[in-house]
Amino acid sequence: MLMDLCELSPSYVRSIAPYQPGKPISELARELGLKEEGIVKLASNENPRGIGPRTRAAIEASIAEVARYPDGNGFELKQALAKRYGVEMGAIVLGNGSNDVLELVALAFLGPGRAGVYSQHAFAVYPLATQARGARSIVVPAKAYAHDLDAMAKAIDEETYVAWVANPNNPTGTFARGEEIEAFLRRVPERVIVVLDEAYNEYLTPDLRAHSIKWLKRHPNLVITRTFSKAYGLAGLRVGYALAHPTVADVMNRVRQPFNVNSMALAAAAAALDDMEFVAKSYAENLQGMRQLEEGAAKLGLDYIASRGNFVSIRVGRAAEIYKRLLRRGVIVRPVAGYEMPEHLRVTVGLASENEKFLAALAASLRD
Ligand SMILES: Cc1ncc(COP(=O)(O)O)c(C=O)c1O
């Protein structure tokens, strides 16, 4: 009899639950025989506006270089980031999306006999990355859906090497103010790497955009991660980065693949940093769209979790059923039962017309 090949992998790998991505438009079109153009996807916190003009030009120009390996050190992008954020280039780690950078933290600092701490309802990659390294997960109950940073600090034990903090968090959209994060950093032992995941930073109102980067000087155990997938519109090209103490960045760089960010992504991201108008427009329209979704949900008598990202989790009740009904109407959102939120659906803020289509489909799906 054939052996169970699955048994060949360590038990901590076998017990990993696969990541559930948003349903692709093409898949729903195939399943329901719908036209792709008629489908609205608000399931993966992407930027519905596409990309800015400089980014597009840089991508087009980069086609000429695709036969060559990318610059494994990402010099130009690092230089642009260093200038933008006032850090040295040695403090930057580039990744195939910020997801890759999160994995690099786990690879560099976690392993059997070690633990990572994160909040209930926190971004799914933290449990995945922690578990894939054979490390123990310490899951701290959330407080009104938000990270309970006091409880997280208390939960740190002598085996804890990484604390994962999403700010804002996905899928709850909850946010901790700068003072709270600073207080957390002061409490956490220096031996614990604090990952401050700021994937949605560009969507914060200026008063909430704390100067987390300046904390790096005082807290060498801080790793800030950001991405080009959201406000910059580059989710499909995959590029993100970490800012960290150069020693921490060096360790992370040792475990990454030599060419983990492709040449088109590098060129696009460097140019995207100059597409300031595009990012400003994305920010402003996201705030309007968020209001549209919040008001629409309230009109339907539904609660939602106030969100600082480009998405909002709405409490619809029988979420699995409503999700299916929305699909039949050509609207893809994200069920979040896997985040212990079985009554919510997470909806990405789309263009005004997409939000409208979603709200109409939601109203009809609640009536069915
Ligand atoms: C909180 C958070 N961090 C990180 C990521 C990873 O994004 P990417 O790998 O596209 O940079 C996401 C994606 O949705 C996210 O929500």
PDBQT file of the ligand as one rigid body, heavy atoms in Angstrom, charges set to zero:
ROOT
HETATM    1  C1  LIG A 401      -2.603  43.239   7.609  1.00  0.00    +0.000 C 
HETATM    2  C2  LIG A 401      -1.994  42.743   6.343  1.00  0.00    +0.000 A 
HETATM    3  N1  LIG A 401      -0.677  42.564   6.292  1.00  0.00    +0.000 NA
HETATM    4  C3  LIG A 401      -0.073  42.116   5.183  1.00  0.00    +0.000 A 
HETATM    5  C4  LIG A 401      -0.791  41.812   4.057  1.00  0.00    +0.000 A 
HETATM    6  C5  LIG A 401      -0.052  41.219   2.899  1.00  0.00    +0.000 C 
HETATM    7  O1  LIG A 401      -0.201  41.933   1.737  1.00  0.00    +0.000 OA
HETATM    8  P1  LIG A 401       0.872  41.846   0.587  1.00  0.00    +0.000 P 
HETATM    9  O2  LIG A 401       1.595  40.537   0.710  1.00  0.00    +0.000 OA
HETATM   10  O3  LIG A 401       0.099  41.953  -0.657  1.00  0.00    +0.000 OA
HETATM   11  O4  LIG A 401       1.807  43.006   0.819  1.00  0.00    +0.000 OA
HETATM   12  C6  LIG A 401      -2.164  41.968   4.041  1.00  0.00    +0.000 A 
HETATM   13  C7  LIG A 401      -2.956  41.608   2.863  1.00  0.00    +0.000 C 
HETATM   14  O5  LIG A 401      -4.131  41.632   2.785  1.00  0.00    +0.000 OA
HETATM   15  C8  LIG A 401      -2.781  42.449   5.223  1.00  0.00    +0.000 A 
HETATM   16  O6  LIG A 401      -4.103  42.605   5.287  1.00  0.00    +0.000 OA
ENDROOT
TORSDOF 0
